[in-house]
Amino acid sequence: MAAHMEIEAADRGGYDFKADKYPKEITNSLRAFQDSLTEVENVLAPLRNASMGDVHSKLQALDRAKLELVSAYAINSMFWMYLCTQGVNPREHPIKHELGRIQKYMNRVKEIVDKENAAKLDKGAAKRFVKAALYDANEGKDKQKGKRKATDDTQSGPSKKR
């Protein structure tokens, strides 16, 4: 019952950590945990205050998927922590499988994003690049004949000085 009252006080934002109620060995850890919870509440406050319909209507499909996955992962992670506080080994609980499943979907979304951001191949430019890089024997002979004619014309004729 006392824990419930403390949670209600935390919901109102008026929770005051009382270090004298706990052993000194864990006071710093509890204070850090309380600070982390407060930070999480502050970060999630905009999502708690907005309706999911409004948030979803403003997002594209991929962003909606990311939001749903992050939300599911956060909730399941908090449940993992709850199990730890209750003395239950979460590695032997179905929550481990659920977190793994969510991570798998997060990786799939990441692959989709990576494919979208990957460089696109300009086939025409690639063909021109390869064609320019390859040596064509017939073309090489034509170029050499042209160079010889140009050098022969300049060397064979008398030089004109004015």
PETABEL-V488368 format. One record per residue. RES is the residue in one small letter. PSI is psi as a letter, one per 20 degrees, with the letter a starting at -180 (* if undefined). D_FIRST is the distance of its C-alpha to the first C-alpha in whole Angstrom. Layout:
RES:PSI:D_FIRST  RES:PSI:D_FIRST
This chain:
m:h:0  a:h:4  a:h:5  h:g:5  m:h:6  e:h:9  i:g:10  e:h:11  a:h:13  a:h:14  d:h:15  r:i:17  g:j:19  g:j:18  y:p:16  d:o:17  f:p:17  k:o:17  a:h:19  d:i:19  k:i:16  y:q:17  p:q:20  k:h:23  e:h:24  i:j:22  t:g:21  n:g:24  s:g:23  l:h:19  r:g:21  a:h:23  f:g:21  q:g:19  d:g:23  s:g:23  l:g:20  t:g:21  e:g:25  v:g:24  e:g:22  n:h:25  v:h:28  l:i:26  a:g:26  p:h:29  l:h:28  r:h:25  n:h:27  a:q:30  s:q:31  m:h:32  g:g:35  d:g:36  v:g:35  h:h:37  s:h:40  k:i:41  l:q:41  q:r:43  a:g:43  l:h:42  d:h:40  r:g:38  a:g:38  k:g:37  l:g:34  e:g:33  l:g:33  v:g:31  s:g:28  a:g:28  y:g:29  a:g:26  i:g:23  n:h:24  s:h:24  m:h:21  f:h:20  w:g:22  m:h:20  y:g:17  l:g:19  c:g:20  t:h:17  q:j:16  g:j:19  v:p:21  n:o:25  p:i:25  r:h:29  e:j:29  h:q:27  p:i:28  i:h:27  k:g:29  h:g:32  e:g:30  l:h:30  g:h:34  r:g:35  i:g:34  q:h:36  k:g:39  y:h:39  m:h:38  n:h:41  r:g:43  v:h:42  k:g:43  e:g:47  i:g:47  v:g:47  d:h:49  k:h:52  e:h:52  n:i:52  a:q:55  a:p:58  k:q:61  l:p:64  d:o:67  k:h:69  g:g:72  a:h:72  a:g:71  k:g:74  r:h:76  f:g:75  v:g:76  k:g:79  a:h:80  a:h:79  l:q:81  y:p:85  d:o:87  a:g:91  n:g:93  e:h:91  g:h:91  k:g:95  d:h:95  k:h:94  q:h:96  k:g:99  g:h:98  k:g:98  r:g:101  k:g:103  a:h:101  t:h:102  d:g:106  d:h:107  t:h:106  q:h:108  s:h:111  g:q:112  p:q:114  s:p:112  k:o:112  k:q:113  r:*:114
